[in-house]
Amino acid sequence: MKLTTGIALLLLAISAAAQSHLDVQTTVHKEEVFVNAAGEEETRLVTAERVVPGETVYYTITFTNISNDSADNVVITNPIAENLVYLDGSAAGEGMDIVFSADGGVSFAAATDLTVTDNGTSRTATAEDFTHVRWVMRNDLAAGAQGIARFAAVLE
């Protein structure tokens, strides 16, 4: 299976209060191994134009407050495509609380508090169950300020 960055790898939902204030840019990268001038192997991130099963993709969502006012209630929600599995522990965002959904974005909770039901039995959700990642800013985003949210997933 080939995945390209032009395909809907990432859809963002931004809270209504912040939507008119923010410019949101998303980049998708993967690791590439190369040989440096000393003949040693190194790894670098490159644009993920093609991804094959088993490869990890790295999402970076950069958002900038382009208004003259502070943006409050900034919430960024990112669905995880069906053919991607969230890489446990990879979500990051300074000054943000990170929560997950395992029910298609209906409800959100901390990863350790999220549950799913399998064959009538409730269990703690695992990274493979996650359908969405959500970042909730703890404070307002000042005019002109920028924030970054990240996560990684593996193509099945």
C-alpha positions in Angstrom: 0.0 0.0 0.0 1.3 3.4 -0.9 0.3 6.5 1.1 1.0 10.0 -0.1 0.8 13.3 1.8 -1.9 14.4 -0.7 -4.2 11.8 0.6 -6.2 12.6 3.7 -3.5 11.5 6.2 -4.5 14.2 8.6 -7.7 16.2 9.3 -7.8 18.9 11.9 -10.6 20.2 13.9 -10.0 23.4 15.7 -12.3 24.8 18.3 -14.7 27.5 17.1 -13.3 30.1 19.4 -9.8 29.7 18.0 -10.6 28.9 14.3 -10.5 32.5 13.0 -7.4 33.3 15.0 -5.1 30.5 13.9 -3.1 29.6 10.9 -2.5 25.8 11.0 0.2 24.0 9.0 0.9 20.3 9.1 3.9 18.4 7.9 4.3 14.7 7.6 7.8 13.1 7.7 9.4 9.7 7.8 12.9 8.6 8.7 15.5 8.0 6.0 18.8 6.3 6.6 21.8 7.8 4.7 25.6 7.5 4.8 27.4 10.7 5.8 30.7 12.0 4.5 32.5 9.9 7.2 30.9 6.7 5.8 28.7 6.3 8.9 24.9 5.7 8.7 22.7 8.4 10.1 19.0 9.0 10.2 17.2 12.1 9.1 13.5 13.1 8.7 12.3 13.7 5.1 9.0 14.6 3.6 6.8 11.5 3.6 5.9 11.4 -0.1 5.6 7.6 -0.1 5.1 5.4 2.9 5.1 1.6 2.9 3.6 -0.7 5.6 5.7 -0.8 8.7 7.1 2.7 8.3 6.6 5.3 10.9 5.2 8.7 10.0 5.8 11.8 12.1 3.1 14.5 12.2 4.0 18.1 13.2 1.1 20.5 13.5 2.2 24.1 13.8 -0.4 26.7 14.7 0.1 30.5 14.9 -2.2 33.1 16.3 -2.5 35.5 13.4 -5.0 37.9 15.1 -4.3 40.9 17.3 -6.1 39.2 20.2 -5.3 36.2 22.4 -6.9 33.0 21.3 -8.6 31.2 24.1 -9.9 27.6 24.3 -7.5 26.4 21.6 -8.2 22.7 21.0 -6.7 20.7 18.1 -8.2 17.4 17.3 -6.5 15.0 14.9 -8.1 11.8 13.6 -5.8 8.9 13.1 -6.4 7.4 9.7 -7.7 3.8 9.7 -4.5 2.4 8.2 -2.3 4.0 10.8 -1.6 2.9 14.4 -0.7 5.5 16.9 2.8 5.1 18.3 2.4 4.8 22.0 3.8 7.8 23.9 4.6 9.8 20.8 2.1 12.7 21.3 3.7 15.9 22.5 2.8 19.5 22.9 4.3 22.0 25.3 1.7 23.7 27.6 -1.1 21.3 26.4 -3.0 18.5 27.9 -3.2 15.5 25.5 -6.2 13.2 25.4 -7.3 10.4 23.1 -10.5 8.9 21.7 -11.1 5.2 21.0 -14.7 5.7 19.8 -14.3 7.8 16.6 -14.0 11.1 18.4 -17.2 10.9 20.5 -15.4 11.0 23.8 -11.9 11.8 25.0 -9.8 10.9 28.1 -6.2 10.5 29.2 -4.6 7.4 27.6 -4.6 5.7 31.0 -8.3 6.4 31.6 -9.6 5.4 28.2 -11.5 2.1 28.0 -13.0 0.1 25.2 -15.5 -2.8 25.2 -14.5 -6.1 23.5 -17.2 -8.9 23.4 -19.0 -7.3 26.3 -15.9 -6.9 28.4 -14.5 -3.5 29.3 -10.7 -3.1 29.2 -8.1 -0.3 29.2 -7.6 1.0 25.6 -4.2 0.5 24.0 -2.5 2.7 21.4 -3.9 0.4 18.7 -7.5 1.4 19.8 -6.9 5.2 19.5 -8.9 6.9 16.7 -8.1 10.5 17.6 -5.5 12.6 19.4 -6.6 15.9 21.0 -4.4 18.7 22.3 -6.0 21.2 24.7 -4.0 24.4 25.5 -3.9 25.2 29.2 -3.5 28.9 28.6 -4.5 31.4 25.9 -2.3 31.7 22.8 -1.0 35.3 22.7 -1.3 37.3 19.5 1.5 36.3 17.2 2.5 33.3 19.3 3.0 29.8 17.9 2.4 26.3 19.2 3.5 22.9 18.1 1.7 19.5 18.5 3.3 16.2 17.4 2.6 12.5 17.2 3.8 9.5 15.3 2.0 6.5 13.8 2.9 3.3 11.9 1.4 2.4 8.6 -0.2 -1.1 8.8 
